[in-house]
Amino acid sequence: MVSVFLSLSAVLAASVLTSPAAGAAPRTGGPGAVPGGWTAVDGPGLARLTEGAGARRAPSAAGDGVSAAAVTTELLAVQSARNARFVATEVNYAAPNTGALRARSLEVGGAWEGFAFEFDDASGTFAMKSLANNRYVAVEKNYTGTAQNVLRARSTSVGGWERFVLYYNESLDRWALQSTLNGLFVAMENGYTGSLQYALRARSAEITGSWEEFALYDLGA
């Protein structure tokens, strides 16, 4: 696995970088405010970062690869900075949590851990399509309790529920996702137990640390 740092000097303008506290617990509320050091990334910027010579390569399981027909997207694996596990789509979960996203895989074993990031020029946002079930990831704003705002790969088309702003922090070499539906950042629920342990939820008002931070790995050839 290649983990050499990829410079953003040719992609992003220079800025004063400040790092949020790595161990801070996430705050809830909204809409989310982007702290210094984090910059929104567009489609071409994502391609340059994830396909360059120094980009991370996914540690795929031996004998198993990831394949997808998408040609206008970036095929990526998402790893939580909090627990160092890859995000998987729980296609076998029963309703209402079918397709829930959880950071629970130690490696990229196949399509379960693969996502196509599709950029929309008009809105400047990304949609995420799971390679496991060919469904777009939505924020379940109408869920209640601990499942409210959970991310699920369940949509066949893209609307406000399925749109995210993607941010990058060059100093930390980490990424963050902000839902356009509620303005909140995606956090990994490391403290949950049961079937939604490590679930991804759009529920943090700020990027406070590793709860909201992720690494992206290239799944392309």
NORQUITA-V429070 format. One record per run of one state. SS is the DSSP state (alpha for helix, beta for strand, coil for the rest). FROM is the first residue (numbers start at 1). LEN is the number of residues. If there is no record, write none. Layout:
SS/FROM/LEN ; SS/FROM/LEN
This chain:
coil/1/27 ; beta/28/1 ; coil/29/4 ; beta/33/1 ; coil/34/4 ; beta/38/3 ; coil/41/2 ; alpha/43/9 ; coil/52/5 ; beta/57/1 ; coil/58/2 ; beta/60/1 ; coil/61/13 ; beta/74/7 ; coil/81/5 ; beta/86/5 ; coil/91/9 ; beta/100/6 ; coil/106/2 ; beta/108/1 ; coil/109/2 ; alpha/111/3 ; coil/114/1 ; beta/115/6 ; coil/121/4 ; beta/125/6 ; coil/131/5 ; beta/136/5 ; coil/141/4 ; alpha/145/3 ; coil/148/2 ; beta/150/6 ; coil/156/4 ; alpha/160/3 ; coil/163/1 ; beta/164/6 ; coil/170/4 ; beta/174/6 ; coil/180/5 ; beta/185/4 ; coil/189/5 ; alpha/194/3 ; coil/197/2 ; beta/199/6 ; coil/205/1 ; beta/206/1 ; coil/207/3 ; alpha/210/3 ; coil/213/1 ; beta/214/5 ; coil/219/3
